[in-house]
Amino acid sequence: MIKRFLQANLVWEIGQLALAVFLASLGLKAFLLPNGFLDGGVTGISILLSKLTGIEISIILPIISIPFFVIGWFTISRKTVIRSIISVLVLSLIIHFENFQSITDDKLLISIFGGLFLGAGIGLAIKNGSVLDGSEILGIFLNEKTGISIGLIIFWFNAVLFLLASLLFSIEVAMYSVLTYIITAKTIDLILEGFEDYVGLMIVTEKSKEMQIALLKHIGQGLTIYNGSKGYGSQGEKQDLKIIHTVVNRIDTKKAYRILHEVDTDAFVIEFDVNRVSGGVLRKYLTRSKQRELSPTLFRNNEIDI
């Protein structure tokens, strides 16, 4: 049974990787390449060199990717590197043999949809254990060596790339390429993180019991309660406070703050981004099932079972 599950999961991952490669090739061949637009990262370098040398990008892309995969061999899992090598080679072959014609001459549409298709392909590949662009591998490697954040490394990597594009071609091409890169990056984030976007709230209040009841009743999210031994604030020293920790989706954030102010205007609240969350009781955007599940069990006699 387990073996069948693993085989089915592998087939599913391979199918998604095939779709990822197709989407990325569609973004490149039908939008970016015919119109001379760049993307960021290794793909952008490959397009730039292809324009300068006249050599097919299908040849340049796997060659340029080699040093990044060598770095990745010693930085990330080798299974990921092997999948990435295969994905890049297949992408290069599809680009070479694909006969997609340019869909539009509108530069704005080219940037938007080229970025969407390319970002969807890269994001779907990452989600299934592969990399279509080696700049992330470089970011991980330099982060381990220097301590500089991966995001900052990739930012400067692409800043230099787009500066070269503005000097070698035109500022307009560079500006549209920046727009393509931004759309690609946001699409990758959307594919990896999904449509559900959550924030965490840490709440310190003297009315902890009332706050817990209000949040559970009106928001329907799970809560974690910590014991605070001592704290200092505008009202002096406070002891034995119950600290509330919860995660809400962004669509409920304003509602949560309205409840907080209704219960205790002096409540101390820390809001922070949540990159990933699983398990527990989380109310999705499109359903109230979790909220209904909480109501009958947690408000019996106006008490909370924690």
N, C-alpha and C positions, 0 to 999 in steps of 0.2 A: 504493500500500500504506500509506504513512504517512498519507495523507489519510483513508483508511478507518479507520485506527486512531484518529485524532483525532476523527472523527465518532462512532465507537463509544464513545470515552471521554467525549465530551460528552453523549451520550444516557445513559450510565451515571450521570454526575454529576447530570443533570437528574432522572433517576429517583430517585436518593438524596435530592436536595433535596425532591422531592415527598413522599417518605416522611418526611423530617425535619419538614416542615410539618404533615403529618397527625398524627404522634406528638405534636408540641407542642400542636396544637389539641385532641387527645384528652385530654392531661393537664390542659389549662385547662378545657375545656367539660364533661368528664365527672367531674372531681374538684375542682379548685380553685375555679372560679367559682361553682358552685351552693352551695358551703359557705363562701364568704367568706374563703378562705385566700389569702395573698399568696405570691409568690415574690420573689426579689431583682431588682435591676436595673430596666430600663425596663418590663419586664412587671409587676413589682410596683407601680411608680408608676401604671401604667395601670389595674391592678385597684383600687388605692386611690382614684384619682380617679373611677373608674366607680362605686364604692360611695358616694362622697361626693356626686356630681352626678346619679347615675341615668342618665348617658349610656352607651350601649353601649360596651363595651371595644373592639369592632371599629372604632369611630370614633376612640376616644382613642388606641389603640396606634400607628397610623401617624402621627398628628399629633405625639404625644410623641417619636416616633422621628426626626422631621425635623431638629432641631438636632444630634442625634448623627450623622446621615448627612452633614450639612453639615461637621461636624468631620472625619468620616471621609474626605470628598472630598479634604481637604488633608493627611491623615495616613496613610491606608492606600491600597492600590491601588484605582483607580476601577472596575476590573472587579469587585472584591469589593463595593464600595458599590452598584453597579448590581444585582448578584445579590441583595444584602441587601434593597434596596428592593423588588424583585419578590417576594422570599420573605415579607417582612412584609405586603405588600399581599395576597398570596394567603392568608397565615395569617389576616388580618383577615376576608377574605371567607368562609373556611371556618368561622371562629368564628361569624360572623353567620348563616350558613345551616345550620350543623350542628344536628342535633336529638338529640344524645346526652343521655340522661337520667343523672342522678346515680347512680352504680353502688352506692355504699355511704354509710351515715351514720356509720360508724366514723371518728372523727377521725384516729386513728393511721394507718389504711389510706389515708385521703385524702391525708395528708402524704406517706406513703411512695410510693404508686403515682402520685400527681400529680407528685411530684418525679422519679420514674423516667421517666415518659413525656415530661415536659417536658425533662429533662436529655438524654434520648436524642435528642430532636428538635433541641435546640440543638447538641449535640455532633456529630451527623451533618451539620448545616448547616455548622458551622465546618470540618469535615473536607473539605467539598466547596466551600470558598471562599465561604461566605456567613455572615452574622451575623443572628441573630434577636433579639438583645438588644444595644442600643447602649452598655451600660455598659462593655463591653470597649474600645470605641472611645474613650470618654471617658478610660479608664485609660491608653491608649496616648498620647493627646494630652497629658494632664497630666504624664505621665512625661517626655515630651520637653521640656516647659516648666519643670518643677520638679525633676526628678530623683527624685521619690518613686516607689517601686516600684508597678507596676500592681496587684499583689495588695493592697497597703495601701490604695490609692485605692478599689478596688472594695469592700474590707472596710468602710471608713468610709461610703461611699455607701450600702451596705445597712444599716449600723448605724443611721444616721439614719432610713432608711425604716422599719425595724422598731420604732424608738423612737416614730415617729409613729403606727404601727399600734397600739402598746400604749396610747397616749394617746387616740386617736380611737375605738378599739373596745374591746379588752380585752387584758390581759396574756396570757390563754390563746391568743387568736388570734395574737398576736405570737410566742408560743413555738412554736406549731405551724407558723407561717410560717417561723421560723428553721430548724426541722427540715426543712421542705420545701426550703428553700434549700440546706441542707447536702447533702441527698440529690441534688438537682439538680446541684450542683457536683461531687460525687463521680462521678455518672453521666457527666457531660461528660468528666471526666478519663479514665474507663474507655473511653469511646467513642474519644477522641483517642489514648490511649496503648496501648489494647488490654489483653489479659489478661497479656501478658508484661511483667514488671516486673524491671528489671535494676539492679544496683549495680556500681560500679567499685571495684577494689582496686589500690592501689599498694603494692608490697611491697619493702622493703629488707632484705636478709639476706646474711649471709656464706656461706650455703649455697644460693646462687642456682641452681646446676646441679641439685642434688637437689630443690629446690623446684619448678623448672620441670617436671622429670620427674613429680613427684607430682601436680601440678595437671593436667597434660595427661592423665595416666593415669586419674585418679580423677574429675576434673570434666569433661574433654573440651572445654574452651573454648580459643579461640586466645589467644596471649600476644604481647605486644610487650615487647622488652627494650631498656632504655636504659642507656647508659654513665654511671655516676656518678663524676665525677672526685674529689670529696672530700666528706666528711661529718663531723659532730661529734655525739657522743652520750655515753651514760653510760660507754662503754668508751673514750672519747677519740676521737682523730682516725682516720678510716678513709678509705682511698683505693681507687680503681679497683673500685668495687662495681657489680654488675649489678642494675639496678632493674627489677622485673617489674611490668608493667601489664596487667591483665586485666579482663574484664567477665563477671559471672556473674548468672544469674537468682536472685531472692531465695530460691527454694525450695532452692537449693544453697549459700546463704550459710553456714549453720552447718557444713555438710560441708566447705566451703572453709577455714573457721577451724580446724576440727579437724585438717585436713591441715597447715595452717600451724604449729600448735603441736606436732604430731608431728615435723615436720622441724626446726623451729627455734623454741624457746620465746621467744627474744630478738628475733625478727623484728619490724621496725617496719612497721606496716600503717596505711594511710589508706583509709577507706571513704567513698565519695561517691555521691550519687544520679546516675543516668543517665536523662535525659529521653527520649532517642531514640537508637537504634543500628541500623545496617544494614550489610550486608556482613560480611566476615570469617567466622570459625567461631563460631557461637553455638548452644549446645544448647538446644532448646526444652523446655518442660515435658513434652510428651507424646511425645517421640521421642528415641531415643539414636543416631540415624543419624549425626550429626556426630561423636559420640564414637567410633563404630566407624570412621569415616573417618580420624580422627587416629591411631588406635592402630597400624596396620601401617606407617605411614610415618615416625613420629616416635620410635619406640622401638627402632629397629634398632641392635643392639649397645649398647643403653642410652645412645644419643646422641640429641640433639635437633637437627633441621635448622631453623634460624631465619634 
